[in-house]
Amino acid sequence: MARTLTLLLLLLNALTLAAGLALEHWRAQPRAIIGYNADKVRLLTRPEPAGLPGSVTKTAEAAAQPTKAEPAQPVCLQVTLSGIAAYDALRAAMREVGLGALDLRAEARLGWWVYWPPQDDPVKQVQALAAIKAAGVKDFTPIRQGPMARAISLGMFKSEADARAQHTALARKGLTELRYGPRPGIRVIYLDIPAELSGHTDALRTAVPSEVELETRPCPG
């Protein structure tokens, strides 16, 4: 009897010890978080404070983009000449600012001419006529009246380029005193500046003298 009781006590102690160990083991295990309506939970994004890196707005990003430069456009000028020397002054200013290769236009059909400048001294005028004849030129006309009286015309031309070519050809014959330009009475001519040279326009406005007036006008279609 005593032996049986002892065995029961030992068994009871063993069960108690096993239960305690099992309880300690269970407490040490990570516990799962019980979810309530987990399918309805939505995580909210916290907005970044203004001014911190990475918080540039779309407006700021757009403002940071470089502005696309407008393409250059041609410039067309109406040129009013006051006085006989104004054309030569205009041409000098065009060469100075890098526009010397451009041609000018006149609306008259024969708006350009080659001429020997006026000679106030009758003796010099006779000498000029003799030099022209000696060069073999037959098409010439002494000017008797107007602002170019006592000049000698050596031809009228439809374009500045044609007048320039004739001037060059006659200069090779020894007539180095000759000049060319708009015909007498033509005081308005035109300069069309292409887009690639339009940046020189302001420099030209500064370079021309007071007897040359420049006015922007619509370019010919």
PLY file of the C-alpha trace (Angstrom):
ply
format ascii 1.0
element vertex 221
property float x
property float y
property float z
element edge 220
property int vertex1
property int vertex2
end_header
0.00 0.00 0.00
2.71 2.43 0.97
4.64 1.52 -2.14
1.62 2.17 -4.36
1.10 5.59 -2.77
4.70 6.48 -3.36
4.44 5.59 -7.03
1.30 7.71 -7.40
3.03 10.72 -5.83
6.02 10.32 -8.12
3.72 10.10 -11.14
1.80 13.19 -10.00
5.04 15.18 -9.58
6.21 14.11 -13.03
2.93 15.25 -14.62
3.11 18.57 -12.78
6.69 19.15 -13.98
5.78 18.28 -17.57
2.81 20.67 -17.51
5.04 23.49 -16.19
7.63 22.92 -18.89
4.95 22.85 -21.56
3.51 26.16 -20.27
6.92 27.84 -20.34
7.55 26.59 -23.87
4.18 27.96 -25.05
4.86 31.42 -23.53
8.21 31.62 -25.31
6.65 31.13 -28.79
5.90 34.30 -30.98
2.24 35.03 -30.94
0.31 35.82 -34.10
-1.49 39.13 -34.22
-5.19 38.65 -34.29
-6.63 40.55 -37.27
-9.97 42.23 -37.22
-11.49 42.92 -40.68
-8.00 42.67 -42.18
-9.43 42.79 -45.70
-10.77 46.32 -45.05
-7.60 47.84 -43.65
-5.86 50.39 -45.94
-2.40 51.79 -45.29
-2.21 55.59 -45.69
0.86 57.25 -47.29
2.30 60.06 -45.26
3.00 63.07 -47.54
6.55 64.39 -47.51
6.94 67.80 -45.88
7.35 70.69 -48.34
10.92 71.75 -48.97
12.52 68.38 -48.30
14.48 66.55 -51.02
12.22 64.56 -53.29
9.18 66.78 -52.68
9.48 68.80 -55.93
6.04 69.37 -57.38
5.15 68.95 -61.02
4.94 72.73 -61.35
8.47 73.14 -60.03
9.70 70.38 -62.31
8.13 72.11 -65.31
9.67 75.42 -64.30
13.07 73.76 -64.05
12.91 72.61 -67.67
14.96 74.82 -70.05
12.87 77.14 -72.21
13.03 76.21 -75.87
14.42 79.10 -77.90
12.21 80.47 -80.64
13.62 79.86 -84.12
15.15 82.90 -85.81
12.96 84.72 -88.31
13.93 86.78 -91.37
13.82 90.56 -91.02
12.77 92.85 -93.86
13.64 96.54 -93.73
12.46 99.56 -95.64
15.42 101.92 -96.10
14.90 105.64 -96.66
17.95 107.49 -97.99
18.41 111.22 -97.45
21.09 112.70 -99.68
23.38 111.42 -102.40
25.96 109.91 -100.03
23.40 107.94 -97.98
23.62 104.79 -100.13
27.40 104.58 -99.77
27.04 105.11 -96.01
24.46 102.32 -95.83
26.72 99.97 -97.75
29.65 100.76 -95.43
27.49 100.01 -92.37
26.32 96.71 -93.88
29.91 95.61 -94.45
30.84 96.62 -90.91
28.19 94.40 -89.28
28.57 91.38 -91.58
25.72 92.03 -94.02
27.82 93.19 -96.94
27.01 90.16 -99.09
23.27 90.95 -99.17
21.67 92.76 -102.09
19.28 95.68 -101.77
16.08 95.97 -103.78
14.28 98.84 -105.51
10.67 98.66 -106.63
11.29 100.61 -109.85
11.84 98.47 -112.94
15.22 100.09 -113.64
16.06 101.25 -110.16
19.89 101.11 -110.34
22.55 102.83 -112.39
26.31 103.19 -112.91
27.58 106.76 -113.09
30.54 109.08 -113.06
29.99 111.44 -110.10
29.07 115.09 -110.83
31.98 117.30 -111.95
31.55 120.95 -111.02
34.67 121.87 -112.94
33.89 121.93 -116.71
37.45 120.89 -117.49
37.15 117.77 -115.33
33.86 116.91 -116.95
35.49 117.04 -120.40
38.28 114.82 -119.09
35.74 112.34 -117.72
33.96 112.12 -121.07
37.28 111.58 -122.83
38.22 108.76 -120.44
34.86 107.06 -121.01
35.25 107.20 -124.78
38.85 105.97 -124.56
37.63 102.89 -122.66
35.42 102.02 -125.62
32.15 102.80 -123.86
29.48 104.11 -126.20
26.38 103.92 -123.99
26.65 107.00 -121.75
24.54 110.09 -121.10
25.60 113.38 -119.47
23.04 114.49 -116.82
21.98 118.11 -117.40
19.60 118.79 -114.48
18.39 117.62 -111.10
20.39 116.67 -108.00
22.84 114.68 -110.15
23.42 117.38 -112.76
26.90 117.23 -114.32
27.15 113.50 -113.61
27.48 110.99 -116.46
25.22 107.93 -116.63
26.70 104.70 -117.96
23.54 102.60 -117.89
20.42 101.73 -115.87
19.78 98.25 -114.47
16.98 96.25 -112.92
18.98 95.03 -109.91
21.82 96.13 -107.69
23.74 92.99 -108.68
23.55 93.94 -112.39
24.75 97.48 -111.66
27.61 96.11 -109.56
28.68 93.76 -112.34
28.75 96.59 -114.88
30.68 98.79 -112.45
33.28 96.03 -111.98
33.62 95.45 -115.72
34.15 99.17 -116.45
36.61 99.55 -113.57
38.74 96.86 -115.24
38.88 99.13 -118.27
40.41 101.88 -116.18
37.25 103.80 -115.23
37.97 103.66 -111.52
36.08 106.89 -110.75
32.72 105.25 -111.45
30.13 104.49 -108.79
26.78 102.71 -108.69
23.62 102.91 -106.61
19.90 103.74 -106.73
18.89 105.91 -109.65
18.33 109.64 -109.00
14.94 110.23 -107.38
14.80 106.79 -105.75
15.08 107.30 -102.02
13.30 104.18 -100.72
14.92 100.77 -101.17
14.58 97.46 -99.33
16.84 95.06 -97.46
15.72 91.48 -96.77
17.82 89.85 -94.05
17.54 86.01 -93.92
16.86 84.24 -90.63
20.45 83.07 -90.18
21.67 86.70 -90.29
18.76 88.40 -88.53
20.81 88.72 -85.34
22.84 91.46 -87.08
19.82 93.75 -87.42
20.30 95.68 -84.19
23.99 96.22 -84.97
23.01 97.63 -88.37
20.54 100.06 -86.77
23.36 101.33 -84.58
25.91 101.54 -87.40
23.91 103.50 -89.99
24.29 107.31 -89.98
21.43 109.76 -89.52
20.82 110.12 -93.27
19.72 106.45 -93.40
16.37 105.52 -91.83
15.48 101.85 -91.24
11.93 100.66 -90.71
10.79 97.06 -90.22
8.15 95.89 -92.69
6.43 92.57 -93.52
8.62 90.29 -95.60
7.47 89.57 -99.16
5.39 86.45 -99.45
0 1
1 2
2 3
3 4
4 5
5 6
6 7
7 8
8 9
9 10
10 11
11 12
12 13
13 14
14 15
15 16
16 17
17 18
18 19
19 20
20 21
21 22
22 23
23 24
24 25
25 26
26 27
27 28
28 29
29 30
30 31
31 32
32 33
33 34
34 35
35 36
36 37
37 38
38 39
39 40
40 41
41 42
42 43
43 44
44 45
45 46
46 47
47 48
48 49
49 50
50 51
51 52
52 53
53 54
54 55
55 56
56 57
57 58
58 59
59 60
60 61
61 62
62 63
63 64
64 65
65 66
66 67
67 68
68 69
69 70
70 71
71 72
72 73
73 74
74 75
75 76
76 77
77 78
78 79
79 80
80 81
81 82
82 83
83 84
84 85
85 86
86 87
87 88
88 89
89 90
90 91
91 92
92 93
93 94
94 95
95 96
96 97
97 98
98 99
99 100
100 101
101 102
102 103
103 104
104 105
105 106
106 107
107 108
108 109
109 110
110 111
111 112
112 113
113 114
114 115
115 116
116 117
117 118
118 119
119 120
120 121
121 122
122 123
123 124
124 125
125 126
126 127
127 128
128 129
129 130
130 131
131 132
132 133
133 134
134 135
135 136
136 137
137 138
138 139
139 140
140 141
141 142
142 143
143 144
144 145
145 146
146 147
147 148
148 149
149 150
150 151
151 152
152 153
153 154
154 155
155 156
156 157
157 158
158 159
159 160
160 161
161 162
162 163
163 164
164 165
165 166
166 167
167 168
168 169
169 170
170 171
171 172
172 173
173 174
174 175
175 176
176 177
177 178
178 179
179 180
180 181
181 182
182 183
183 184
184 185
185 186
186 187
187 188
188 189
189 190
190 191
191 192
192 193
193 194
194 195
195 196
196 197
197 198
198 199
199 200
200 201
201 202
202 203
203 204
204 205
205 206
206 207
207 208
208 209
209 210
210 211
211 212
212 213
213 214
214 215
215 216
216 217
217 218
218 219
219 220
